[in-house]
Amino acid sequence: MLDLNFTPEQEMLRDVVRSLVTEHAPLSVVREMEDDPHGFPPELWKRLADLDLVGLLLPEEHGGSGMGLLEGVVLYEELGRGLTPVPHLASSVLAGGLLTRLGATEWLPRLASGEAVFAPAWLEPDGGFGPEGIRTTATPAPDGDGDGNGDGSDGDFVLDGVKRHVHFAKAADRLVVLARTGDDIGYFLVAPDAPGVTLTQQFSLASDTQYRVDLAGARAQRLG
């Protein structure tokens, strides 16, 4: 018979997260963060990091706690209970999980510690959720490796396109952008304050922090 009971350690995790959310993310703070350009209270993010909760699901060898999905369920049940405005899903789960799968581990310790925040920039206007919806283009930077070949061998590319519904873009250290290189689609890291990147805050029904990201010749580094 499948045992659906939580272990004492998982119950302790629940109590810790619930207490933290109650203290640092009451409804008044949630309201303050509605349509806030940054999108989350830095003190709450720091406390999550101090308790090793930011990197809960990231590999131990890269600074995370290496916990499983059940611990993730416990964490997200409590974050959801408090409508907690933090970039954990965007940065630690989506971006961190992608970097782990690609073997691009350089940034993982900083993501796990909460020092850095990544924001996935994948959706495009009227593009849907499939590969056919990716219209943003990635072109090898002509002077990327100094040989003038512009073959992208050093991972330097130039991006052009538009992304929508990018959560926490202004607070991010890097955007993780899906872009097309001919028939292929790749992942690229872009600094949100880089030349050629324009962030426009979008006001959603949920009053959370989302941005439109316009890329016009923005320099990017290919992942994987």
Residue pairs with C-beta under 8 A, 6 or more apart in sequence:
6 14
6 70
6 74
10 70
10 71
10 74
13 71
13 74
13 75
14 74
14 77
14 78
16 51
16 53
17 53
17 74
17 75
17 78
17 79
18 78
18 81
18 82
20 44
20 47
20 48
20 51
20 53
21 78
21 79
21 81
21 82
21 84
22 82
24 41
24 43
24 44
24 47
25 41
25 44
25 82
25 83
25 84
25 85
25 86
26 82
27 83
29 41
29 44
29 85
30 82
30 83
30 84
30 85
32 41
33 39
33 40
33 41
33 85
33 209
34 207
34 208
35 201
35 203
35 207
35 208
35 209
36 209
37 170
37 201
37 209
38 168
38 170
38 171
38 209
39 85
39 87
39 167
39 168
39 170
39 171
39 208
39 209
40 85
40 86
40 87
40 168
40 171
40 209
41 85
44 84
44 86
45 54
45 86
45 87
45 114
46 114
48 54
48 86
48 88
48 114
49 55
49 113
49 114
49 115
52 65
53 65
53 75
53 88
54 88
54 91
54 92
54 111
54 112
54 113
54 114
55 63
55 64
55 65
55 92
55 96
55 111
55 112
55 113
55 114
56 64
56 65
56 67
56 71
56 72
56 75
56 92
57 64
57 65
57 66
57 67
57 68
57 69
57 71
57 72
57 92
57 93
57 96
57 97
58 64
58 65
58 66
58 92
58 96
58 100
58 108
58 111
58 112
59 66
59 100
59 108
60 66
62 100
62 105
62 108
62 109
62 112
63 108
63 109
63 110
63 112
63 113
64 96
64 108
64 112
65 112
72 93
75 88
76 89
78 84
79 86
79 88
85 208
85 209
87 117
87 119
87 167
87 168
87 171
87 172
90 117
90 118
90 119
90 120
90 167
90 168
91 111
91 116
91 117
91 118
91 119
91 168
91 172
92 111
92 112
94 120
94 176
95 111
95 118
95 119
95 120
95 176
96 108
96 111
96 112
96 118
98 120
98 176
98 187
98 223
99 105
99 107
99 108
99 111
99 118
99 223
100 108
102 187
102 223
102 224
103 224
104 223
104 224
107 116
107 118
107 174
110 116
110 173
111 117
111 118
116 173
116 174
117 168
117 171
117 172
117 173
118 172
118 173
118 174
118 175
118 176
119 166
119 167
119 168
119 169
119 171
119 172
119 174
119 175
119 176
119 192
120 166
120 167
120 175
120 176
121 163
121 166
121 169
121 175
121 176
121 177
121 178
121 190
121 213
122 163
122 176
122 177
122 178
123 129
123 133
123 163
123 164
123 165
123 166
124 133
124 134
124 135
124 136
124 161
124 162
124 163
124 164
125 162
125 164
127 133
127 134
127 135
131 185
134 178
134 179
134 180
134 185
135 161
135 162
135 180
136 159
136 160
136 161
136 162
136 163
136 177
136 178
136 179
136 180
136 215
137 159
137 160
137 161
137 179
137 180
137 181
138 157
138 158
138 159
138 179
138 180
138 181
138 186
138 188
138 220
138 222
139 157
139 158
139 159
139 160
139 181
140 150
140 151
140 152
140 156
140 157
140 158
141 150
141 152
141 156
141 157
141 158
141 219
142 148
142 150
143 150
144 150
144 152
144 153
144 154
144 155
144 156
144 157
145 151
145 153
145 154
145 156
152 181
152 222
155 221
155 222
156 219
156 220
156 221
156 222
157 179
157 181
157 188
157 219
157 220
157 221
157 222
158 196
158 217
158 218
158 219
158 220
159 177
159 179
159 188
159 190
159 196
159 215
159 217
159 218
159 219
159 220
160 215
160 216
160 217
160 218
161 179
161 215
162 212
162 213
162 214
162 215
163 175
163 177
163 212
163 213
163 215
164 202
164 210
164 212
164 213
165 202
165 210
166 175
166 210
166 211
166 212
166 213
167 208
167 209
167 210
167 211
168 209
169 175
169 192
169 199
169 210
169 211
169 213
170 192
170 199
170 201
170 209
170 211
171 209
172 192
173 191
174 189
174 190
174 191
174 192
175 189
175 190
175 191
175 192
175 197
175 213
176 187
176 188
176 189
176 223
177 187
177 188
177 189
177 190
177 213
177 215
177 220
178 185
178 186
178 187
178 188
179 185
179 186
179 188
179 220
186 222
186 223
186 224
187 222
187 223
187 224
188 220
188 221
188 222
188 223
189 220
189 221
189 223
190 197
190 215
190 218
190 219
190 220
191 197
192 199
192 213
194 218
194 219
195 217
195 218
195 219
196 215
196 216
196 217
196 218
196 219
197 213
197 214
197 215
197 218
198 213
198 214
198 216
199 211
199 212
199 213
200 211
200 212
200 213
200 214
201 209
201 210
201 211
201 212
202 210
202 211
202 212
204 210
